[in-house]
């Protein structure tokens, strides 16, 4: 094991430069290829204390992850297996510009929010990485064959989104990932960082790839506002807060469209939560429409030139807040590897699947054409009209229910006040009767006193009944209002914010 960095060599191929940090499964080192002199990251995984089932899962997931090949997924080049020490060494791509957690901390330190154009640019990159991972069939690295291997990352967070030397975002640290055979399969194992976990994961329920979308929503909420949407020291309390509390809005410098995108990803119901592909389409619809070359709330200049793959966007947007740092696998420093230099150890160049989706410019001054598969605006006219009518009806129904709730609340308050008044009168009457001093022939008989008390008791019972009926109606009206509000929220999520039919 590379437990000491004074061990100079790994497999007679790599020279150990130093320790970078620790990942989810073990330590990460910076190493240099002894022939090509290229720098890589090496993750060390010791499985000596793992049970047989854990070893089987680890072997399956490591074998699958090393076949992933996407521009926004950290590249895994080689596995070195030390059977004597029961250790795996995974040689990976090595990024040099830190991670998004460092970018956020640097921006927060100088009190400057990241530009919306940069946020959208890196969001697209991460969504494409998840879209690729969540696809049930994908070509293996270096081959043209497709195998069923839907990969759920399960630990999406700023620390695991690395930045290479070109400014591209790389999804890293698949230590908690789970490999599924198809999109309908569900898993129940709780893994990852609790504050970024989806509600269904925290509750120990079955979950799918939609859990990664929630984690991504939490990540970008944090990047925009410098705080998490929900925090708690315990999982049970965190679940309660997610269910009952309202998130604080994003800073005013961001547009309502960005808020809508993040709200989509932070949908409580995993069935209603969109997939990575759907979120990408929603972003394209809101940001790439003709005439929307300068989205609201952006702090960019119209004179800026188009940027490629986020490189210039990163350099210009965060130059004053993100000093060069080195982070490997989300935990330490990394150095980029040129595509032309990403060779295997026999001299061949690994094949990378071509991405059919065109690169979007990070500059707000450039109008990006919609993807070929995207329908023109007119094709959605009837659907949008229908949704708008449904939204108007829902809003009208919600207003009516709110008025009914107000009326019932007033009636309840009146009934409660009347009930308290009668109780006070009854108490006073009993005290008066107890203090009456009259001749024996004028004193009220016991039967007369009981009759008075009985009448008051019947009045109290009647008022209690009216109060219960009023409370029951108020509860029913409140329930209907909540359902109407839920319908309204879902309708708003389905209608793009800045659409003109």
N, C-alpha and C positions, 0 to 999 in steps of 0.2 A: 504493500500500500504506500501511497505517496503522503504518508503522515508527516514527513519532514521534507522541507523544500531543498535540503542539501543533497537529496538524491537527484543526480543530474540528468538521468536518462529514463525514458519510458519505452520499453519494447525496442530499444536500440534505434528508435525512429524519431522520438521527440525529446527535446531538451526542456526540462522544467524551469520556467523563468521565475514563477512565484505563485503564491496563493492569492486568489481573487476574492473568494467569499464562500458562502454556503448556500446551497439550493435546498429544494424540498426533500431530496433523497441523500444528499451528501455534499462533499466539498467540491469546489470548482477551482481549477488551476489555469494559469496562463502558460502555454507551451509553445515552442518553436520547432517547426519541422527542420530536421538537421540537414536536409538536402536542399529544399526549396527556400528555407529561411522565412517561411511564412508563419505568422502567429495564429494560433487557434486557442479555443477554450476546451478544457478537458474536465468533464464531470466524472467524479469518482463515486461509484455506488457499491457499498459493501452489503452483501446479502447473506453473510454468515449466520446472522441471528434470525433470519426470516423463516417462517413456516413454509411447508411445501406448497400450500395454496398461494401464499404471497409470492413465492419464487416463480410459480407458473404464470401469475398475473403480470409480474414484473417482466418476465421474458417475452410474453406476448406483446405488452405495450411498448417495450423498448424496440422490439423488432419492427413494429408498425410505425412508430414515430421516426425511426431512421429512414423510412421510405418516403416521408413527406417531402414534397418539393414545391415550394411556392415562394414568390418574391417577398412575401411578408410573414413567412414562418422561418424561424431560426433553422439553419441547415445543419444536419447531422451527417458527418462524413464517414466515420469509421467506429467500430466497436472492438476494443481490445479486451479479451477475457483472460484474467489471471485466475485459473482454476485452483491453484494452490492456496492463494490468499482469499479466494471466493470474492473477488472484486471485479466489477465491470468498469472500464474506462471508455467514455463516449467522447469522441473528438467532434467538436462543434464549431460552427461559425463564431467569429469573435468580433463584437461590435465595439466601437471606440468612443461613441458620443453619449454614453451613459444610458439612462432610462427615463421614462416619463415622470417617475417619482422625483428624480433629481430636478428635472425641468420645472415641475410644479413648485418644489421647495425654493428654487432660485427665484422664480417669479414672485412667490409670496414674500420672500425676504425683501425684495425691492418694491413691493406693492404695485406690481404691474400685471394685469390679467393677460393671458394669452389671447391673441387675436382670433376672432371667430373663423376667419379663413383658414388659419392653421389648425384649429380644432376640427373643422369639417374635413380638412385634408387628411389628418392622421386618423380620424374616425373612419373614413372610407377604407384606409389601408387595413386597419384592424378588422373591419367588417368583412373585407375580402378574404383575410386570413381565416376568419371563423366560417365564412361561407365555404371555403375550400375544405376545412377540417370537418364540417358538419355534412358535407356531401357523402351520401352512402357509397358511391363508387368514385374512385379517383385513380388515375394512372400511377403506378409505382415509380419510384425514382430510377431513371435509367432504362425503363421499359415502357412499352406502349399498352400493356395489359392493365385492366381495371379489376380491382378486388374489393369486396365489401368490407369497408373499415371506416365507419363513422366514428370520428374522434371527438369526444367532449373534453375540453381543456380542464374545466372545473376549478381553475385558480386564476382567472383573468383579473389583473389589477395593475396599477401603474408600474410597480417594480418588475413585472414580467413583460413589459412592453419596451424593448430595447431600441436604440437608435444607432444605425450604422454610420459609416463615414460619409455616406451620401445624403443622410437625413431620412432615409427610409425607416419605417417602423417594422420591427421584427417581433412576432409573438414567440415567447420563449418559456422555458421551464415547464415541460410537460410531465413533471414528476407526479402530479395528481390526476393525469388524464385517464379517461376510461374509453376503451374501444368497444363499439357496439356494431352489430351486424346490419341494422337498418334503422330508419328514423322513427319507427313505431316502438322500438325497444325502450324500456325504462330501467333506471338503476336507482337504488335507494341508499347507497353508501355515502355517508357524509364526509366530504373532503374539501380542502381549500381553506381560505381565510374567512372566518365568520362574518365580518363586517361587509364583505362583498358577496356573500352567499344569497341565492334566491330564496324567497319565503318557503317554497316547497322543499328545498334542500334543508333549511333550518328545521322544518317540521318533520323531517325524516320520511317524507312522502316520496313516491316515485317521481323521477324527473327525467327530462330529455335534454337535448342540446339547447333548449330555450333558457336553461339555467345560465349558460354563458352570456346570453344577451342581457339578462338582468345585471350580471357582474360588470359587463361593459357599460351599461347605463350608470351604475354606481361610479365606475372609473371616470367617466367623462363629466359627471356631476361634480366630482371632486376636483378634476382638472380646471373646471370653470369657476367654481366657488371657493376653492381652497379648503373645503370641509366635506365630510361625508354626509349623505342625506339622512342616515339613521345611525346612531351610536348607542351602545349599551355595554356594560361589563358582562352581562349574561345573555345566553342564547334565547331563553324564554322571554326575557324583557325586550330583547331586540325584535323578536317575532311580534310581540304586542305593539311595539312602537311602529313597526312597518305597517301593521294592519290598521291602527287607529290614528296615528299622527299624520299631519300634513307637512310635506317638505317645504323648507324655505325656498323662495324663488331664486333664480340665478341672478347675478349682478345685472344691473340695468344696461350695461354696455353690450349685452348679448341680445339678439333678436328673438322674437316670439317663435320663429321657425326652429331655432336651435332648441328652445325649451320644448317644443312639440316632439322633436326627435328623441330627446332624452326621456320625456314622459312616455313615449311609446315603448322604449326599452325597459322602463321601470313599471310596466303593467303588472299588477299583483297576480292576476289570473294567468297562469302559464299557457292556457289554451288560447287566450286572446293576445298574448304577447307575440310580436312578429318574429319571423326568422331573420337571419342576417341578410338574406336576399331581399326580403320585403323592406327592411330598413334602408338598404342601399337604394331601392327604387323610390322610397319616400324622399330621401335626400336629393336624388336626381330630379324628382318632380318639383321640389321646392327651391333648389338652388341652381338648376341648369336650364330653366325655362328661358326662352328668348325674351329679352327685355329685363332680365333679372341679373345682369352681369355684376351689379353692385348690391349684394344682399344688405338688408338693414342691419345696422349695428356693427359693421366691419370697420376696422381702423386701418385700412390699406389705401394706398395711393393709386389713382387710375393710371398713372404713368409707369407703373411697374410692369415688367415683362413677365411672360408666362414662366412658371417654375416647373421643373420636372421632378416628379416623385417626391416632392416635399423637401428637397435639399435646400434650395434657396429660401423657402418659407421658414424652415427651421433656423437657418443661419441668421435671417433678418429679424424674425419674430422674437427670437430668444437670445440674440447675441449679447444683449446687456444683462441677461439674467442667468444664462446657462453656460458657465465656464466649462471648458473641456474636462470631463471626468471619465473614469473607466469603470465599467460595471460588466461583470460577466454573469450571464444566466440570471439576470435580475439581482445579483448580489455583489458584483465586483467589476473591475475594468475590463474592457473588451476592445479589440482592434479589428477593423473591417477587413474583408478579404475580397479582392477584385473578382468579378465574375470570370474574367479571363484567366485568373490565377487559381480558381477553385477546381483544382485537379485532384483526381484520386492518386493513389500512391503507386500506380503503374504507368502514370503519364497521360491517362485518358481524361477527357473533360466530361464530368457528369452532365447528363442531359436534363434540362429544366423544361417542364411543360410550358408552352406559350400561353399567356393570358389573353383571352380574346377581348376582354373589356379594355377600352382605351383609357389611357392615363388622363385624369382630370387635372387641369391647371390649378395650382394653389392661389393664383392671382385673381382677385375679384374683378379686374378690368377685362378679363377674357371671357367671352361667352362660350361655354362648352356645349357642344351638340349632344342631344339626348342619344342614348344607345339605340342601335337599330331596332331592338326588340321592344322599345318603349313606345306606347301608343300616343298619337297626337292628342292635344287637349280636347278637341271636339269629340273624340271617341268616348270620352267620359261624361259628356254633357248631360245625358239622360240620367246616368247613375248619380251624378252630383246633385241634379235637381231633386231627385227622389230622396237623397239623403238630407238635403237641406229642408225639404218639406217635413220629413220625419223629425228633424231637429227642431223646427219651429213648433210642431205639434207637441213634442216632448217638453219644450220650454214652457209652452202655454199650460200644459198639464201640471208641470212642476210649480208654476206660479199659483195655479188654482189650489194645489195641495198645500202650498205654503200658507195661503190665505185661510184655508180650512184649519190648518194646525194653529194659526194665530187665534182664530175664533174659539176653537176648543180649549186652547190654553187660557183664554180669558174666562170662559165658562168654568173651567176647573178652579181658577183662582177665586171667582165669585162664590162657588160652592164651598171651597175650603174656608173662606172668610165667614160665610153664613153658619157653617158647622161650628166654628170656634165661638161665634157669637151665641149660638144656642147653648153650647156647653157652659159658657160663662153665665148665661141667664139661669140655667138649671142649678149651677153651683150657688149662685146668689139666692135663689129661691129656697134651696134647702137650708142655707144659713138663716134666712129670715124666719122660716117656719120653726127652726130650732129655738129662736129667740122670742117667739110670740108669747106674751103673758096676758091672757084674757080670762074672764069668768068661765067656769066650767061649761055653762050652757052655750057659750059662744065659740068655744074651741072647736077646731076642725077635728072630725073623727079620723081614726086611723085609715078607714076605707077611703075618706075624701082625699087624704094626703097621698095614698097609693094611687088613686085615680089621676091626680095631678102629675105625679111622677111617671105614670104609665103613658100619659099623653106626650109628655116631653121625650120619653124614650122612643115612642113611635115616630115623632118628628125627627129625632136624631137618626133612626134607622132609615127613614125615607131620604134624608140628606146624604147619608153614606151611600145609598144605592145610586142616587144621582151622580155622586162623585165618582163611583166606580165606572158607571157608564161613560162619563165624560173622559176619564183616564183611558178606558179601552178604546174609545174613538180616537183619542189623540195618538195612542200607540199605533193604531192601524194606519192613521194618516201619515205618521212619521215613517213607517215602513214603506208605504207607497211612495213617499217623497224620495227616500233613499234609492228605491228601484228606478225612479224617474231620473234621479241625478246620475246613477250608474249608466243608464241608457244614454243620457246626454253626453257624458264623458266619452263613451265608446263612439258615439256618432261624431263628436269633435275630433277624435283621434283618426277616424276614417276619412274625414274631409280635410284635404290639404289646406293650410292656413291662408296662403295668398294666391288663391285660384280665381280667375275671372272666366266665367263660363259665357 
